[in-house]
């Protein structure tokens, strides 16, 4: 009986932590891609300045356009990787600001009693981030409290 309880607890914990660990590498990869694209842009700009013939100029401009497109794609990937599945990341700490994506009305908990939360003080509201709840100032988005769910 005790073995089944321990084994099921380990399985549940590994499932819960798996979603957190998969969200971060995509973001880091997008940051690395953006850094590489910026480096490619600098190199293409240097090649364009040093081009002697029309052909070299044309190739350098093409390289510059491709690097700029790669940078736009990397920035888009970074924005998409910034989706929040819970409030356990370093961005969610007391005194930090709530990310702008989560300050929309769709994430605000209006029925705080139904979610078994305390009444928010005047000027604050509860925001749901996955299974977690964040108490934040309405005007500034500063986080004052976190309740981590399961």
Phi, psi and omega per residue, in radians:
X1 nan -0.807 -3.121
X2 -1.161 -0.630 -3.141
X3 -1.120 -0.736 3.135
X4 -1.097 -0.687 3.141
X5 -1.136 -0.785 -3.136
X6 -1.157 -0.772 -3.128
X7 -1.100 -0.766 -3.138
X8 -1.178 -0.591 3.092
X9 -1.133 -0.708 3.126
X10 -1.135 -0.741 3.136
X11 -1.114 -0.782 3.139
X12 -1.114 -0.751 3.134
X13 -1.117 -0.709 -3.137
X14 -1.181 -0.601 3.080
X15 -1.179 -0.694 -3.131
X16 -1.208 -0.668 -3.121
X17 -1.373 -0.382 -3.131
X18 -1.103 -0.679 -3.122
X19 -1.175 -0.554 3.124
X20 -1.248 -0.714 -3.061
X21 -1.262 -0.430 -3.133
X22 -1.427 -0.410 -3.063
X23 -1.283 -0.614 -3.031
X24 -1.301 -0.743 -3.091
X25 -1.041 -0.632 3.138
X26 -1.089 -0.673 3.135
X27 -1.180 -0.749 3.126
X28 -1.148 -0.651 3.108
X29 -1.139 -0.703 3.111
X30 -1.143 -0.646 3.090
X31 -1.128 -0.749 3.127
X32 -1.113 -0.744 3.114
X33 -1.078 -0.702 3.122
X34 -1.138 -0.709 3.104
X35 -1.068 -0.775 3.137
X36 -1.134 -0.670 3.131
X37 -1.153 -0.692 3.092
X38 -1.096 -0.698 3.096
X39 -1.114 -0.720 3.102
X40 -1.106 -0.662 3.104
X41 -1.097 -0.785 3.119
X42 -1.059 -0.745 3.132
X43 -1.143 -0.710 3.135
X44 -1.165 -0.670 3.092
X45 -1.126 -0.699 3.100
X46 -1.119 -0.764 3.117
X47 -1.093 -0.648 3.130
X48 -1.153 -0.685 3.098
X49 -1.168 -0.572 -3.062
X50 -1.657 0.030 -3.101
X51 -1.161 2.360 -3.122
X52 -1.794 -0.591 -3.081
X53 -1.958 2.923 3.098
X54 -1.096 -0.666 -3.126
X55 -1.116 -0.789 3.110
X56 -1.089 -0.679 3.121
X57 -1.120 -0.791 3.137
X58 -1.076 -0.784 3.129
X59 -1.135 -0.685 3.133
X60 -1.156 -0.693 3.093
X61 -1.133 -0.697 3.101
X62 -1.105 -0.764 3.102
X63 -1.073 -0.693 3.129
X64 -1.118 -0.772 3.110
X65 -1.078 -0.733 3.128
X66 -1.130 -0.718 3.126
X67 -1.152 -0.674 3.105
X68 -1.156 -0.693 3.080
X69 -1.115 -0.726 3.098
X70 -1.075 -0.682 3.115
X71 -1.131 -0.765 3.100
X72 -1.055 -0.742 3.120
X73 -1.123 -0.721 3.132
X74 -1.145 -0.674 3.113
X75 -1.164 -0.678 3.095
X76 -1.132 -0.741 3.104
X77 -1.067 -0.674 3.139
X78 -1.147 -0.708 3.096
X79 -1.120 -0.716 -3.130
X80 -1.213 -0.562 -3.138
X81 -1.301 -0.144 -3.080
X82 -1.568 0.396 3.088
X83 -1.299 2.506 -3.055
X84 -1.871 2.169 3.126
X85 -1.797 -0.337 3.062
X86 -2.852 3.079 -3.064
X87 -1.803 0.609 -3.102
X88 -1.731 0.016 -3.134
X89 -1.434 2.866 -3.106
X90 -1.078 -0.324 -3.135
X91 -1.218 -0.376 -3.101
X92 -1.768 1.550 3.096
X93 -2.400 2.680 3.092
X94 -1.032 2.370 -3.141
X95 1.592 -0.339 3.074
X96 -1.456 2.872 3.128
X97 -1.601 2.552 3.061
X98 -1.184 2.367 3.130
X99 -1.021 2.518 -3.098
X100 -0.987 -0.564 -3.132
X101 -1.083 -0.507 -3.072
X102 -1.667 0.072 3.139
X103 -1.610 0.194 3.119
X104 -1.464 2.747 -3.070
X105 -1.092 -0.440 -3.093
X106 -1.152 -0.379 -3.129
X107 -1.695 -0.200 -3.116
X108 -1.279 2.334 3.126
X109 -1.585 1.870 3.127
X110 -1.516 -0.512 3.128
X111 -1.722 1.228 -3.062
X112 -1.185 -0.500 3.087
X113 -1.144 -0.711 3.130
X114 -1.121 -0.404 3.113
X115 -1.704 0.138 3.133
X116 1.049 0.758 3.108
X117 -1.943 2.750 3.074
X118 -1.335 2.824 3.134
X119 -1.157 2.301 3.115
X120 -1.262 2.491 3.078
X121 -1.111 2.847 3.123
X122 -1.043 2.316 3.141
X123 1.562 0.064 3.137
X124 -2.212 2.809 3.010
X125 -2.613 2.780 3.092
X126 -1.534 2.428 3.090
X127 -2.161 2.300 3.139
X128 -1.660 2.241 3.092
X129 -2.160 1.664 -3.044
X130 1.099 -2.234 3.124
X131 -1.497 0.001 -3.044
X132 -1.818 2.802 3.131
X133 -2.210 2.442 -3.127
X134 -2.194 2.245 3.036
X135 -1.641 2.075 -3.052
X136 -2.341 2.661 3.069
X137 -1.203 2.389 -3.104
X138 -1.163 -0.791 -3.035
X139 -1.262 -0.716 -3.018
X140 -1.896 -0.379 -3.095
X141 1.391 0.224 3.125
X142 -1.260 2.307 -3.091
X143 -1.436 2.272 3.119
X144 -1.992 -0.395 -3.118
X145 -2.694 2.626 3.088
X146 -2.264 2.416 2.986
X147 -2.196 1.974 -3.093
X148 -1.573 2.133 3.121
X149 -1.547 -2.975 -3.138
X150 -1.719 nan nan
